[in-house]
Amino acid sequence: MSRTFDELVAEAEAAPVEGWDFSWLTGRATEQRPSWGYQRTMSEHLARASAALDIQTGGGEVLAGAAKLPPLMVATESWPPNVAKATRLLHPLGAVVVADPDEPPLPFGDEAFDLVTSRHPATVWWAEIARVLRPGGTYLAQHVGPASVFELVEYFLGPQSEEVRRRRHPDDECRDAEAAGLTIADLRFERLRTEFSDIGAVVYFLRKVIWMVPGFTVDGYRDRLRELHERIGREGPFVAHSTRFLVEARKPA
């Protein structure tokens, strides 16, 4: 027997959303993964580093999955529930978690790290990244690209302008990195299929990824949610496309 709209929504509203673990969506939503395998690539770089910084680490889940951490490993995070979660997860591995508001300056001295990493940073302060990197150091990150999951965004917010759709474009990011004195060593971009199989998955996703539909609440969008629930029942999963790019930038030696 299929579950009702109210049951699915209530379950998703009650689910905890701290951290960056999406396992709650198992069996309810799928996202194609980039071919480069960010965690594996990050792990390879960390294994060669002596001092590394992971910016906007979330709950620390991605960093904790690295095979080997360098002798000095620091992570920053701004959201207090994530700071607590990352601390519990990363401290036993020898990593220090620093509460940071994600605004310049980074709370570290010049040339403190030979590697800076980040997965899906909400903001990228290139001048600060360049400042804390040692000469010859590397910034390795997977960024969310332009118009990511915009089929879902525009379902709730309506058509977005070309200016909004272009935000986070890799060409612009690379230009800003180079303006900060970094050199782009590698850049890869992919558009990936995402499916939401029930309305609970949509509610959970929008509660967790809060910048997709700013100010999202179930009460505020109940009518549109109900319409989407009925559409999924008729047509099957709601299909969207995420965009991701891998960027590796180096500070000249």
VOGU-3710 file (C-alpha; in Angstrom, 3 decimals, decimal comma):
1> msrtfdelva> 0,000/0,000/0,000  1,447/3,365/-1,037  2,088/5,893/1,713  0,115/9,109/1,852  1,407/12,609/1,204  1,037/13,548/4,874  2,918/10,442/6,055  5,852/11,014/3,705  6,108/14,712/4,518  5,873/14,180/8,284
11> eaeaapvegw> 8,649/11,593/8,171  10,922/13,910/6,169  10,217/16,858/8,463  11,211/14,785/11,504  14,477/13,484/10,019  17,690/15,081/11,366  19,607/17,109/8,771  22,927/17,919/10,486  26,111/16,741/8,821  26,634/15,930/5,179
21> dfswltgrat> 25,445/12,331/5,209  22,640/11,662/2,719  22,068/8,015/3,642  18,488/8,853/4,708  17,718/9,125/0,986  18,800/5,548/0,234  16,047/3,939/-1,826  14,246/7,281/-2,168  16,587/9,336/-4,329  19,636/8,713/-6,500
31> eqrpswgyqr> 22,405/10,954/-7,791  24,888/9,939/-10,442  28,437/10,354/-9,150  31,231/12,220/-10,986  33,648/9,955/-12,796  36,740/11,317/-11,027  35,784/10,048/-7,536  36,426/13,055/-5,324  36,993/11,213/-2,057  39,545/8,883/-3,654
41> tmsehlaras> 41,326/11,800/-5,345  41,325/13,826/-2,119  42,651/10,831/-0,191  45,569/10,459/-2,598  46,524/14,111/-2,120  46,176/13,940/1,670  48,486/10,934/1,807  51,261/13,079/0,283  50,641/16,207/2,386  52,390/17,303/5,569
51> aaldiqtggg> 49,836/19,966/6,634  46,316/20,173/5,222  43,134/22,191/5,687  39,620/21,015/4,790  37,316/24,020/4,381  33,587/23,773/5,194  33,921/20,149/6,222  30,237/19,708/7,108  29,947/16,850/9,579  33,425/15,639/8,603
61> evlagaaklp> 32,114/12,546/6,816  34,059/13,041/3,585  37,352/13,839/5,300  36,932/10,916/7,703  36,767/8,584/4,723  40,348/9,363/3,679  42,707/6,410/3,921  45,440/8,464/5,634  45,525/11,951/7,098  48,690/14,095/7,139
71> plmvateswp> 50,576/14,766/10,401  48,797/18,142/10,695  45,105/18,058/9,699  42,669/20,905/10,342  39,040/21,320/9,272  36,749/24,356/9,438  32,957/24,481/9,700  30,450/27,262/10,428  27,181/25,551/11,434  27,289/24,653/15,174
81> pnvakatrll> 25,546/21,224/14,851  28,062/20,287/12,169  30,988/21,582/14,245  29,945/19,248/17,052  29,419/16,304/14,728  32,712/16,837/12,883  34,567/17,141/16,187  33,194/13,806/17,403  34,086/12,132/14,122  37,475/13,695/13,336
91> hplgavvvad> 39,159/14,166/16,713  39,760/10,405/17,151  41,518/10,492/13,753  43,889/13,250/14,888  42,191/16,144/13,074  41,355/19,469/14,731  37,997/21,108/13,954  37,847/24,918/14,071  34,546/26,819/14,219  34,782/29,434/11,457
101> pdepplpfgd> 32,069/31,738/10,056  33,077/31,153/6,409  34,008/34,809/6,053  37,517/36,175/5,459  40,007/35,922/6,940  40,656/32,246/7,537  41,918/31,883/11,145  45,385/30,699/10,114  48,731/32,285/9,373  50,221/32,860/5,929
111> eafdlvtsrh> 51,614/29,785/4,139  50,328/27,415/6,836  49,310/24,491/4,593  50,632/22,639/1,594  47,139/21,330/0,745  43,668/22,879/1,033  40,619/20,776/0,169  36,866/21,284/0,104  33,810/19,411/-1,126  30,887/21,576/-2,187
121> patvwwaeia> 31,914/24,819/-0,464  29,075/27,331/-0,231  31,541/30,200/-0,645  35,082/30,259/-2,044  37,438/32,985/-0,863  40,262/32,568/-3,356  42,551/35,247/-1,913  42,399/33,557/1,503  43,067/30,129/0,000  46,101/31,529/-1,798
131> rvlrpggtyl> 47,289/33,246/1,385  47,264/30,130/3,590  48,872/27,908/0,936  52,608/27,466/0,954  54,463/28,174/-2,315  53,982/25,083/-4,458  50,869/24,140/-2,469  47,608/22,849/-3,957  43,898/23,588/-3,647  41,826/20,517/-4,561
141> aqhvgpasvf> 38,043/20,706/-4,450  34,786/19,526/-5,919  32,453/22,454/-6,464  28,758/22,554/-7,245  28,401/23,937/-10,752  25,908/26,316/-12,362  22,141/25,660/-12,409  22,549/22,486/-10,335  19,248/20,646/-9,712  17,510/23,661/-11,227
151> elveyflgpq> 14,615/21,555/-12,477  13,647/21,272/-8,794  14,560/24,872/-7,938  12,466/26,244/-10,784  9,544/23,961/-9,926  9,233/25,881/-6,651  10,621/29,316/-7,531  9,768/29,644/-11,214  12,176/30,416/-14,092  15,503/31,864/-12,977
161> seevrrrrhp> 17,443/34,566/-14,812  20,517/33,782/-16,866  22,576/35,630/-14,276  21,346/33,288/-11,539  21,721/30,213/-13,745  25,361/31,111/-14,472  26,442/31,430/-10,841  29,271/29,038/-9,896  30,320/28,651/-13,521  33,759/26,969/-13,655
171> ddecrdaeaa> 35,100/29,596/-16,084  34,300/32,336/-13,580  35,751/30,344/-10,662  38,980/29,749/-12,577  39,250/33,430/-13,466  38,876/34,349/-9,790  41,457/31,744/-8,760  43,961/33,101/-11,258  43,265/36,672/-10,103  44,283/35,512/-6,597
181> gltiadlrfe> 47,611/34,274/-7,965  46,837/30,570/-8,397  47,411/28,479/-11,499  44,755/26,017/-12,703  46,342/22,576/-13,018  43,175/20,537/-13,670  39,510/21,287/-14,354  36,776/18,718/-15,101  33,021/19,317/-15,403  30,085/16,890/-15,517
191> rlrtefsdig> 26,271/17,090/-15,598  24,735/14,230/-13,630  21,267/12,689/-13,404  19,370/12,963/-10,110  16,028/11,286/-9,319  13,566/11,857/-6,452  11,256/8,879/-5,991  8,887/10,314/-3,392  7,909/13,674/-1,942  9,627/12,869/1,349
201> avvyflrkvi> 12,956/12,785/-0,498  12,248/16,240/-1,935  11,360/17,687/1,477  14,447/16,186/3,126  16,731/17,435/0,331  15,391/20,999/0,506  15,646/21,030/4,318  19,260/19,877/4,139  20,519/21,841/1,117  19,052/25,104/2,343
211> wmvpgftvdg> 20,346/27,364/-0,429  18,364/25,558/-3,149  15,012/27,102/-2,174  15,899/29,770/0,413  13,473/29,870/3,316  11,861/26,592/2,322  9,209/25,250/4,685  6,581/22,600/4,123  3,807/24,994/5,126  5,057/27,637/2,723
221> yrdrlrelhe> 5,069/25,262/-0,242  2,431/22,694/0,739  0,313/23,120/-2,387  3,266/22,744/-4,749  4,532/19,778/-2,739  1,166/18,071/-2,979  1,061/18,665/-6,747  4,535/17,187/-7,086  3,543/14,190/-4,946  0,657/13,516/-7,302
231> rigregpfva> 2,890/13,970/-10,359  5,425/11,445/-9,034  2,551/9,037/-8,433  1,410/9,399/-12,056  4,717/9,710/-13,922  7,395/8,197/-11,698  10,504/9,828/-10,205  11,122/13,549/-10,597  14,292/13,907/-12,698  16,777/16,753/-12,289
241> hstrflvear> 20,450/17,225/-13,155  23,230/18,240/-10,785  26,433/19,873/-12,027  29,847/19,285/-10,496  33,395/20,302/-11,318  36,743/19,205/-9,982  39,315/21,969/-9,707  42,979/21,675/-8,836  44,813/24,993/-8,451  48,405/25,528/-7,410
251> kpa> 50,298/28,362/-5,815  53,496/29,066/-7,762  56,634/27,860/-6,054
//
